[in-house]
C-alpha cells in the first residue's frame, strides 16, 4: 500500500483538515507554505514507506473509524447518542471564578478545568491555542505551564490552526499533559494513541470545545478591507469573543483604531471564508474528548448573559475530574436532559449528522467514518440541502467575496444577521423534521 500516495490524495482531493499532525511528525519532509493562505501541507521531500505509514495513521482527513475510536477511548462505558457521542453526564454550567468565566468564550469551564488540573499536579502542562506575540494576527499553540498562561489562551479562535504540528514538543515535554483541540485534531490524537505512538503518550486528558467550522485567514483580510485597512501586519490585537458573552470580533491596529462587530454579525464571514473540508465533518460535539464543552444556546441561558456552557462528561476519568471540581466549588453544574442538549444545538446536529452525509454523497472522494448513511433524511431535507448548496456556491463566487470586502462590515453584518434570523424561522421545521 502506497501511503505517500494516499497522503497526497488527501491534500489533492480537499480532504485535509489542517490538523497539523503530518507536519509535526514529518521530520521536515512536509511543511506548510504559509499561515495566511489556504494552509495546506506540502510534501517537500520523498517519504519512505515507514514514515508515510506513520503519518497515515495520524491523518484525520480521509479515514477516521468512529466505532473503533469509541471502543478504544470509552471501552464500552457510558451511553451512546447518535448526535453527540458517548457520555456519562450532561450538564449546564460555568466557572465560578468570575474573571475566568468572563474571559472564556462561553463560560470558562475549559480554562477552569485546566487550571485545576495544574493546581492538583495531575498535569504539568496543557497544550492550548493562544495568539502569537510576534504575529498577533495569527493563533499559535503552545504548552501552558502556569495559570496565567492558561487564561491568556482562553476564548475561541475561529481561524485554521494546525495545533498538532506541536507533537514533537509534546513528546519531549517532561510531565503529564492536558490537550485542547478541535474534533479533527482530537481524531488524529486518538488515532495515534490507538496506534501506541510515543508523541501522544503524555496526553492524559483531552478537554475540548464543540466546533462547527473554521475560517481561512482570508476572513481577516476581508474584514480589514471592509474597514479601509489594507495590511494585516498592522494588527496589534485580534479577538473573536471579546467582552461580555457572547462577545464580539475585535481588531486593534497600530494606528490605535479599533474595529468591533458583535459575534452574530461577524458570522457574515462564514459563507465566504469557511474551510470547505468542514462541510463534510460529522463531529460537532468533539465526541472523543474526555470532557466536551460548548455554548449553551437556549433562550433561558442567553437572556441571563454572562455565559453558560453545555458540558458533556464522557470518560470515567473525565467524570472524576468534574465531580471533584464540583465538590470544591470550582464549577457550577446542573443536569440537563438529552432532549434539551439536542434542542439547543439542533441546527448544527442537523448540519453535521444529516447535511454532511448528503454533501459527502456529492463528492468523488469523501471522507470515510465507517458509519452507515442516516435513514432520517426525507425529501424536504434533501431539497433544503440542494438550495443551501446553490446559495453557498453563489456566495463563494469572486464577485460576492469582493462585494463583502467593499461594503462596510457593519452593514454586511447587520444584513446577514437579519437574513439568518428570517432563514432560521423559515427552515426551522425542515431542519428538525425527523431529527
C-alpha positions as CSV (number, residue, x, y, z in Angstrom):
1,X,0.0,0.0,0.0
2,X,1.5,3.3,-1.1
3,X,0.9,5.5,2.0
4,X,2.7,8.5,0.5
5,X,0.3,8.4,-2.5
6,X,-2.7,8.2,-0.1
7,X,-1.4,11.2,1.8
8,X,-1.0,13.2,-1.4
9,X,-4.6,12.3,-2.4
10,X,-5.8,13.7,0.9
11,X,-4.2,17.0,0.0
12,X,-5.2,17.0,-3.6
13,X,-8.9,16.0,-3.0
14,X,-9.6,18.7,-0.4
15,X,-9.8,16.2,2.4
16,X,-7.1,17.7,4.6
17,X,-8.3,19.0,8.0
18,X,-5.2,21.0,8.6
19,X,-4.8,19.3,12.0
20,X,-1.0,19.6,11.6
21,X,0.0,16.0,12.6
22,X,1.7,15.2,9.3
23,X,3.9,18.4,9.6
24,X,4.6,17.8,13.2
25,X,5.7,14.2,12.6
26,X,7.1,14.6,9.1
27,X,10.7,15.2,10.1
28,X,10.9,18.3,7.9
29,X,9.6,16.4,4.8
30,X,6.2,18.0,5.0
31,X,5.7,21.7,5.5
32,X,3.1,24.4,5.4
33,X,3.8,27.1,2.8
34,X,2.2,29.9,4.7
35,X,-0.2,30.5,7.6
36,X,-2.1,33.4,6.0
37,X,-3.1,31.4,2.9
38,X,-5.1,28.1,2.5
39,X,-2.6,26.5,4.9
40,X,-2.2,23.2,3.0
41,X,0.7,20.9,3.8
42,X,3.2,20.2,1.0
43,X,5.4,17.1,0.7
44,X,8.8,18.7,0.0
45,X,10.9,15.6,0.2
46,X,10.1,12.0,-0.8
47,X,8.6,10.0,2.1
48,X,9.8,6.5,2.8
49,X,7.0,3.9,3.3
50,X,7.6,3.6,7.0
51,X,7.3,7.3,7.7
52,X,4.4,7.6,5.3
53,X,2.6,4.8,7.1
54,X,3.1,6.5,10.4
55,X,1.7,9.8,9.0
56,X,-1.3,7.9,7.5
57,X,-2.1,6.5,11.0
58,X,-2.2,10.1,12.2
59,X,-4.2,11.6,9.4
60,X,-7.7,12.8,10.2
61,X,-8.5,13.7,6.6
62,X,-9.8,10.6,4.9
63,X,-10.2,7.7,7.2
64,X,-11.5,8.0,10.8
65,X,-13.1,4.9,12.2
66,X,-15.7,6.3,14.6
67,X,-16.8,3.0,16.0
68,X,-13.2,1.8,16.6
69,X,-12.2,5.0,18.3
70,X,-15.3,5.0,20.5
71,X,-14.4,1.4,21.7
72,X,-10.8,2.4,22.3
73,X,-11.5,5.6,24.2
74,X,-14.5,4.7,26.3
75,X,-14.2,0.9,26.5
76,X,-18.0,0.4,26.3
77,X,-18.7,2.6,29.3
78,X,-21.4,5.2,29.1
79,X,-24.4,5.8,26.9
80,X,-24.0,6.5,23.2
81,X,-26.1,9.1,21.4
82,X,-26.1,9.3,17.6
83,X,-25.7,13.1,17.6
84,X,-23.2,13.9,20.4
85,X,-21.5,10.6,21.0
86,X,-20.7,8.6,24.2
87,X,-21.5,10.3,27.5
88,X,-21.8,9.7,31.3
89,X,-23.3,13.0,32.3
90,X,-24.8,16.1,30.6
91,X,-24.7,19.4,32.4
92,X,-25.1,23.1,32.0
93,X,-22.6,25.1,33.9
94,X,-19.9,27.8,34.3
95,X,-16.7,28.5,36.1
96,X,-17.3,30.1,39.5
97,X,-14.3,32.4,39.2
98,X,-15.8,35.5,37.6
99,X,-12.6,36.6,35.8
100,X,-12.2,33.1,34.2
101,X,-15.9,33.0,33.2
102,X,-15.8,36.5,31.7
103,X,-12.6,35.8,29.8
104,X,-13.8,32.5,28.4
105,X,-15.5,32.0,25.1
106,X,-18.7,30.8,26.7
107,X,-18.4,30.2,30.5
108,X,-14.7,29.4,31.2
109,X,-15.2,25.7,32.0
110,X,-12.2,24.6,29.9
111,X,-9.8,27.2,31.4
112,X,-11.0,26.4,34.9
113,X,-10.5,22.7,34.4
114,X,-7.0,23.1,33.0
115,X,-6.1,25.4,35.9
116,X,-7.5,22.9,38.5
117,X,-5.6,20.0,36.9
118,X,-2.4,22.1,37.1
119,X,-3.0,23.1,40.7
120,X,-3.6,19.5,41.7
121,X,-0.4,18.4,39.9
122,X,-2.4,16.0,37.8
123,X,-0.7,17.6,34.8
124,X,2.4,19.7,34.4
125,X,1.3,21.4,31.3
126,X,-1.6,21.9,28.8
127,X,-1.5,22.3,25.1
128,X,-3.6,25.4,24.3
129,X,-4.2,27.8,21.5
130,X,-3.3,31.4,22.1
131,X,-2.4,34.3,19.8
132,X,1.2,34.8,18.6
133,X,3.1,37.6,20.4
134,X,5.3,38.1,17.3
135,X,2.4,37.9,14.8
136,X,-0.7,38.9,16.8
137,X,-2.9,38.3,13.8
138,X,-2.2,34.5,14.0
139,X,-3.2,31.8,16.5
140,X,-0.3,29.8,17.9
141,X,-0.4,26.6,20.0
142,X,1.9,26.3,23.0
143,X,2.3,24.3,26.2
144,X,1.0,26.4,29.1
145,X,2.6,25.6,32.5
146,X,1.1,28.4,34.6
147,X,-2.4,29.6,35.5
148,X,-1.7,32.9,33.7
149,X,-0.7,31.2,30.5
150,X,-3.8,29.1,30.5
151,X,-6.1,32.1,31.0
152,X,-4.2,34.0,28.3
153,X,-5.3,31.3,25.8
154,X,-9.0,31.5,26.7
155,X,-11.6,32.2,24.0
156,X,-12.3,30.7,20.7
157,X,-10.0,31.3,17.7
158,X,-12.1,30.8,14.5
159,X,-9.1,30.5,12.2
160,X,-7.5,27.4,10.7
161,X,-4.8,26.5,13.2
162,X,-2.7,23.3,12.8
163,X,-2.4,22.6,16.5
164,X,-0.8,19.1,16.1
165,X,2.3,20.4,14.5
166,X,3.5,20.7,18.1
167,X,3.6,16.9,18.5
168,X,7.4,16.8,18.8
169,X,7.2,19.3,21.7
170,X,4.6,17.2,23.4
171,X,6.8,14.1,23.1
172,X,9.8,15.9,24.6
173,X,7.8,17.6,27.4
174,X,8.8,16.5,30.9
175,X,5.4,15.6,32.6
176,X,1.8,14.8,32.1
177,X,-0.3,16.9,29.7
178,X,-3.8,18.0,29.0
179,X,-4.8,18.7,25.4
180,X,-7.3,21.2,23.9
181,X,-8.1,20.8,20.3
182,X,-10.9,20.8,17.7
183,X,-12.7,17.5,16.7
184,X,-10.5,16.8,13.7
185,X,-7.3,17.4,15.8
186,X,-8.6,15.2,18.5
187,X,-9.4,12.5,15.9
188,X,-5.7,12.4,15.0
189,X,-4.6,12.3,18.6
190,X,-6.9,9.4,19.4
191,X,-5.7,7.5,16.2
192,X,-2.1,8.0,17.4
193,X,-3.0,6.8,20.9
194,X,-4.7,3.8,19.5
195,X,-1.5,3.0,17.5
196,X,0.7,3.5,20.6
197,X,2.6,6.4,19.1
198,X,5.2,8.0,21.5
199,X,4.2,11.6,20.6
200,X,0.9,11.3,22.4
201,X,1.9,9.1,25.4
202,X,2.0,12.1,27.8
203,X,-1.5,13.4,26.9
204,X,-3.6,12.2,29.9
205,X,-6.7,14.4,29.5
206,X,-8.5,15.9,26.5
207,X,-10.7,18.8,27.4
208,X,-12.1,20.2,24.2
209,X,-14.7,22.5,22.6
210,X,-17.6,22.0,20.3
211,X,-16.8,23.1,16.7
212,X,-18.9,23.9,13.8
213,X,-16.3,25.2,11.3
214,X,-13.1,27.0,10.8
215,X,-12.3,30.1,8.7
216,X,-9.4,30.8,6.4
217,X,-7.2,33.8,7.1
218,X,-8.8,35.5,4.1
219,X,-11.7,36.3,6.5
220,X,-9.4,38.6,8.5
221,X,-8.1,40.3,5.3
222,X,-11.7,40.8,4.1
223,X,-12.8,42.2,7.5
224,X,-9.9,44.7,7.4
225,X,-10.6,45.7,3.8
226,X,-14.3,46.4,4.7
227,X,-12.9,49.0,7.2
228,X,-10.5,50.5,4.7
229,X,-7.4,48.8,6.1
230,X,-5.0,47.1,3.7
231,X,-2.3,45.4,5.8
232,X,-2.9,42.8,8.4
233,X,0.6,43.3,9.6
234,X,-0.7,46.4,11.4
235,X,-2.9,44.3,13.7
236,X,-1.7,44.5,17.3
237,X,-4.6,42.6,18.9
238,X,-7.2,40.2,17.4
239,X,-10.1,38.6,19.4
240,X,-13.1,36.7,18.3
241,X,-15.2,36.7,21.5
242,X,-14.1,40.0,23.2
243,X,-16.1,41.3,26.1
244,X,-19.4,40.2,27.7
245,X,-20.8,36.9,26.4
246,X,-21.4,36.1,23.6
247,X,-18.7,38.6,22.7
248,X,-17.6,40.5,19.6
249,X,-14.9,40.2,17.0
250,X,-12.4,42.9,17.8
251,X,-9.4,44.1,15.9
252,X,-7.0,46.7,17.2
253,X,-4.5,48.4,14.8
254,X,-1.1,50.0,15.2
255,X,-2.7,53.4,14.5
256,X,-4.9,53.0,17.5
257,X,-8.1,52.3,15.6
258,X,-10.4,49.6,16.9
259,X,-12.9,47.7,14.7
260,X,-15.5,45.7,16.5
261,X,-18.6,43.7,15.5
262,X,-21.0,41.6,17.6
263,X,-20.3,37.9,17.2
264,X,-23.5,37.1,15.4
265,X,-22.9,39.9,12.9
266,X,-19.3,38.9,12.4
267,X,-20.6,35.5,11.3
268,X,-21.2,37.1,7.9
269,X,-17.7,36.0,7.1
270,X,-18.6,32.3,7.3
271,X,-20.2,31.7,3.9
272,X,-17.3,33.5,2.2
273,X,-14.4,32.1,4.0
274,X,-15.2,28.8,5.8
275,X,-12.9,25.8,5.2
276,X,-14.6,23.6,2.7
277,X,-13.5,20.4,4.5
278,X,-15.6,21.4,7.4
279,X,-18.7,20.8,5.3
280,X,-18.2,17.1,5.4
281,X,-17.1,16.8,9.1
282,X,-19.7,14.9,11.1
283,X,-18.3,15.7,14.6
284,X,-19.8,18.8,16.2
285,X,-19.6,17.9,19.9
286,X,-16.0,16.7,20.0
287,X,-17.1,13.1,20.5
288,X,-13.7,11.6,21.6
289,X,-12.7,14.1,24.3
290,X,-12.8,13.2,27.9
291,X,-14.9,16.4,28.5
292,X,-16.6,18.4,25.7
293,X,-17.7,22.0,26.2
294,X,-19.9,24.2,24.1
295,X,-22.1,27.3,24.3
296,X,-25.5,26.8,25.8
297,X,-27.6,28.3,23.0
298,X,-31.1,28.4,24.6
299,X,-33.2,31.5,25.5
300,X,-33.3,30.8,29.2
301,X,-29.5,31.0,29.3
302,X,-28.9,33.6,26.6
303,X,-31.2,36.0,28.3
304,X,-29.2,35.9,31.5
305,X,-25.9,36.9,29.8
306,X,-22.6,36.1,31.5
307,X,-22.2,32.8,29.5
308,X,-23.3,29.3,30.1
309,X,-21.8,26.1,28.7
310,X,-23.1,22.7,27.9
311,X,-20.7,20.2,29.4
312,X,-20.6,16.6,28.2
313,X,-18.8,14.3,30.6
314,X,-17.6,11.3,28.5
315,X,-14.8,9.2,30.1
316,X,-14.6,7.8,33.6
317,X,-11.6,10.0,34.5
318,X,-13.3,13.0,33.0
319,X,-16.2,12.4,35.4
320,X,-13.8,12.1,38.3
321,X,-12.3,15.5,37.4
322,X,-15.7,17.3,37.2
323,X,-17.1,15.6,40.3
324,X,-14.1,16.8,42.4
325,X,-14.3,20.3,40.8
326,X,-18.0,20.5,41.6
327,X,-17.3,19.5,45.3
328,X,-14.7,22.2,45.6
329,X,-16.9,24.8,44.0
330,X,-14.6,25.4,41.0
331,X,-17.5,24.9,38.6
332,X,-21.3,25.2,38.9
333,X,-23.0,22.3,37.0
334,X,-26.7,21.5,36.8
335,X,-28.0,18.3,35.0
336,X,-29.6,18.8,31.6
337,X,-31.8,16.4,29.7
338,X,-30.8,14.7,26.4
339,X,-33.7,16.5,24.7
340,X,-32.5,19.9,25.8
341,X,-28.9,19.1,24.9
342,X,-30.0,18.2,21.4
343,X,-32.5,21.1,21.1
344,X,-30.0,23.8,21.9
345,X,-27.8,22.7,19.0
346,X,-30.3,21.1,16.8
347,X,-29.3,23.3,13.8
348,X,-25.7,22.0,14.0
349,X,-26.7,18.4,14.6
350,X,-28.8,18.5,11.6
351,X,-25.9,20.1,9.6
352,X,-23.3,17.6,10.8
353,X,-25.3,14.4,11.2
354,X,-27.5,14.8,8.1
355,X,-26.3,17.6,5.9
356,X,-22.6,16.4,5.9
357,X,-23.7,13.0,4.7
358,X,-25.7,14.5,1.9
359,X,-22.7,16.6,0.9
360,X,-20.4,13.5,1.1
361,X,-22.6,11.8,-1.5
362,X,-21.8,14.6,-4.0
363,X,-18.1,14.2,-3.6
364,X,-16.0,11.8,-5.7
365,X,-13.5,11.5,-2.8
366,X,-15.4,11.8,0.5
367,X,-14.0,11.1,4.0
368,X,-14.8,7.7,5.4
369,X,-16.1,7.4,9.0
370,X,-17.1,3.7,9.0
371,X,-20.8,4.7,9.6
372,X,-23.9,3.9,7.7
373,X,-25.9,6.6,5.8
374,X,-28.6,8.2,8.1
375,X,-32.1,6.9,7.5
376,X,-33.9,10.0,8.8
377,X,-33.3,12.3,5.7
378,X,-36.6,12.9,4.0
379,X,-37.3,14.7,0.7
380,X,-37.8,18.1,2.2
381,X,-34.5,17.9,4.0
382,X,-32.8,16.9,0.7
383,X,-34.4,19.7,-1.1
384,X,-33.3,22.1,1.6
385,X,-29.7,20.9,1.1
386,X,-30.0,21.4,-2.6
387,X,-30.9,25.1,-2.2
388,X,-28.3,25.5,0.5
389,X,-25.6,24.3,-1.8
390,X,-26.7,26.7,-4.5
391,X,-26.6,29.6,-2.1
392,X,-23.2,28.5,-0.9
393,X,-21.8,28.3,-4.4
394,X,-23.2,31.8,-5.2
395,X,-21.7,33.4,-2.1
396,X,-18.3,31.9,-2.7
397,X,-18.0,33.5,-6.2
398,X,-15.3,36.1,-6.7
399,X,-17.8,38.9,-7.2
400,X,-19.7,38.2,-4.0
401,X,-16.5,37.8,-2.0
402,X,-15.4,41.2,-3.4
403,X,-18.7,42.8,-2.6
404,X,-18.4,41.7,1.0
405,X,-15.0,43.5,1.2
406,X,-16.3,46.7,-0.4
407,X,-19.4,47.1,1.8
408,X,-18.9,48.3,5.4
409,X,-18.7,45.3,7.8
410,X,-21.4,46.8,10.0
411,X,-23.8,46.9,7.0
412,X,-23.0,43.4,5.8
413,X,-23.1,42.0,9.3
414,X,-26.4,43.6,10.1
415,X,-28.0,42.4,6.8
416,X,-26.5,38.9,7.3
417,X,-27.9,38.7,10.9
418,X,-31.4,39.8,9.8
419,X,-31.3,37.3,7.0
420,X,-30.1,34.5,9.3
421,X,-32.9,35.1,11.8
422,X,-35.5,35.0,9.0
423,X,-33.9,32.0,7.4
424,X,-33.9,30.1,10.7
425,X,-37.6,30.7,11.1
426,X,-38.4,29.6,7.5
427,X,-36.3,26.4,7.8
428,X,-37.0,25.6,11.4
429,X,-39.3,22.7,10.8
430,X,-37.3,21.3,7.8
431,X,-34.1,21.1,9.8
432,X,-35.8,19.4,12.7
433,X,-38.2,17.1,10.8
434,X,-37.4,13.5,11.9
435,X,-34.2,14.7,13.7
